Amino acid sequence: MTRAVLLALGLLAACSRNGGGSAPAPAKPPTSRAGAPAALSGRLARIFTPDMLGANLAYLETVTGPAFKTEGADNLYKVDGCTVIIGATKGKIDNLGLADYGARCRFPIGQYFAQGYDHPIPEAPSFGDLQQGLGGHFSADCLRLCGNAADPVVSLYYQGSHADNFNDLLASVPVNDEPVLTAYQDWSDKLADKHGEDYVVSGKYRTGDDMADVASRDFAPIRPTLVRVGANLPDPGE
């Protein structure tokens, strides 16, 4: 029996119990007293803990199983339907994250940043939530004439302090759909209007005026699809 059929039967049963009225609204995800999402359970909860940074990769793989793909220093794992990314050097874990970050595939970001996140953390934070809680700087690997080899990527990078155990954060989203396309276009257009097309095409915004205030406003409501924390994270400016 398909999932759709089972769902329909469940709704009918709910209506019968309520005298034929409309089905009750689905319960909201449980939250902590502070308003943050409830703690994770299962294997993700065992992976995403502060003390996993610096741990042996071999220990992590007793939880995740072997990597299904390796890309440079990054190992990718499938865990509970989520794609876990682990960056490691000589068998030690440098950083960890999720390539499909969202309401289902998530981890509590604030636990890695003692000085950051003095605001409630939504279940699936937007770039604006991350920047409000931590700070950080936006970058794009390409803003004009990017070619067709891969989608451009916009990233928010935060460099942690000693109080954060020097943990950094990288959150990014590919430019392949709305509303990301509109935000991306507005940012690049305003840079071109101010500095000229060559400034944007040549990538001079990476070391010059990147109009960070425009990027912060445009991308504030957008949610990243990749979030990583730790050390030796990929440089989003490259």
N, C-alpha and C positions, 0 to 999 in steps of 0.2 A: 504494500500500500504506500503511495507516494506521500511525501511530507505535506504537500498541499492538501491532500485529502484528509490526512490526520489532523491538520490544523483546522480544517472546516468542521470536522466532527467534534473537535474540542470546543469550538465556538458554539455549535448547536447545543452541546451538552450544558455549556454555561448559561445559554439563554433559557433552557428548560428549568434549570435550578433557580433562575431569577424570575420566573413567571413569564417568560417570553420577552423580557426586556432586552436591552442591548447588553452585550458582553462587557464585563468590567474592564477598565483600562489596565494594561500590563503594569506590573509593579516596577518601580524605579530601581536601578541598581543600588544595592546597599552602600551606605557611606559611613565613614567614621564620624566621631563626635565633632571633629573639626571641619566636616563638610567634604573631606577628600574621599575618593573612591575607596571601597573596602579593600583589604589586603588581597593579594593574589593567592591562589592556591595551586597545587600541583607542581609540575616540573618548572614552570616559569618562575614561581616563587623561590625555588631552590637555586635558580641560575642568577636572578637579578637581586643580589645582595651586595652591599659594599665590600665585604671581605672576599668576594669572588675576583675582584681586581687584584692582580698579582698572584693569584692562585695558579696551580699547575693545570695546564690544558688537559692533561690526562685525567685529572680529577673531575673536571667539568664533563668530560665525555662519558663518565659513568652515569651521568644524568641525561645527557643529550643523545648518547650514541655517537657513532662516527660521523664526521662531516660528509655531506653529500656533494660539496663543491669547495674548492680552494682557489682563491683569487689573490695572488701575492701573499701578503701577511694575513689575509682574512680567510677565516673558515666559516662556512654557512651550514646551518643545521635546521632541520625541520622538527619543531617541538610543538605538540598540541595544535597543529594547524598553522603555526606562525614560523616565520623565517628569522632565526637568531643569527646575528653576525658577531663573530668573536675575532678581534685582532690580537695576535700573539707574537712574541719574540722569544726564540729559543725555548719554546715550551711553556712560557709564562704569559698569562693573560694581561694584555695592556688595556683593552677596551672591550665593551660589549654593547649590543643594541639590537633593535628590531627593524627589519626592512619593510615591514607592513604595519607600522605603528598606528594604533587606533583604539577604539573602545574595546575590541576583543583581544587584540595583540598589544599589550601595554606592560609597562612596569613603572613603579613610583620613582620619578626622576629626582624629586627633592631629597631623597635619602643620600645622594652622592654629593650634595652641596650644602655644607653646614652654614655658610654665610648667605646662601641664596634662598629663594622661595619663601618670602615672608607673606605671600598671598596664597589663597586656596588653590590647589592644583586640580583642574578639571580632569575628568576621566580621559578625554582625548584633547590635550591642550592645543591651542592655535599658536602660531608664531607670536602673536601679540601676548598671549599668556606667558610664553617662555621668556620673552623679552621683558615683560613687566616683572616676572619673578626673579630673573637672573641678570638680564642685560644681553649683551652680545651684539654682533655686527653682521649685516647682510652682505652676501656676495653672490655673484653669478658667474658660471664658467664661460658664458657667452650671452651677449644681449642683441647682436645683430649678425646676419649672414652666418648662421651657425652650421649650415649643412644638414645633411640627412642621416649621418652616421648614428647619431643618438640624440635624444631629447635634451635640450638645455636643462640645467639644474640650478635652482636657487637655494642657497643655504644660509642658515643662521649659525654663527660660531661664537661660543662663549669660552673664554679662557679662565679657568678656575685659579683661585689664589691658594696660598699656603693653608689657609683655614679650610679650603675645600679639598685638601690633600692633592692639590694641583690637578684635580679632575677637570677635564674640559667637556664641552657638549657640542655636538654637531647635529643639527636638525635640517633636513632638506626635503625638497619636493621637486619632481620632474615637471617641466612645462609641457604638458600634453593635453590639458583639458581645462574647461572653465571651473572655477573662477580664476585659476592660476594664470591662464593666458591673458586675461584682461589686466591683472596686476602687473604682470611681466611687461606687457606692451606699454602700459602707462609709465612705468619706471624708465624703460629704454627711450621712449619718446621724449620724456622730460629731460633726460640727459643729452639727447641729440639736440633738442631745442636750445639748451644752454651752451653746449660745447661743440656742437657740430657732429655730423655723421661719422667722420673719420675717428673722432675721439672714442666713439662707442664701438665701431667696427674693429678698431685696432686693440681694444681692451685697455685703453689708458685709464679707464675708470677704476681699474683694479688697484692702481697705485696713486690715483689722484682723487678728484672730487667724484664720489659715487652717489652723492645725494642720498645719504643714509636715511634722512628724515622721510623722503618720498617712499623708499623701500619699506620702511617701518610701517608707514600708514597703509600702503597698498597691500602688504602681506599680513597685516595684523589679524584679519579674520580667517586666514587660510591655515589649515592644519597640515603639518609636515607628515610625510609618509615614511620617513626614516629618521630614527633618533638613536644616537650613539653617545656613550659617556666613557670617560677614562683618559688615558694618555696615548700619544702617538696616533692620533686620529688623522685621517686623510686631510690634506690642506685644501679647503674649499676654493681657495683663490687660484689654484693651479689649473 
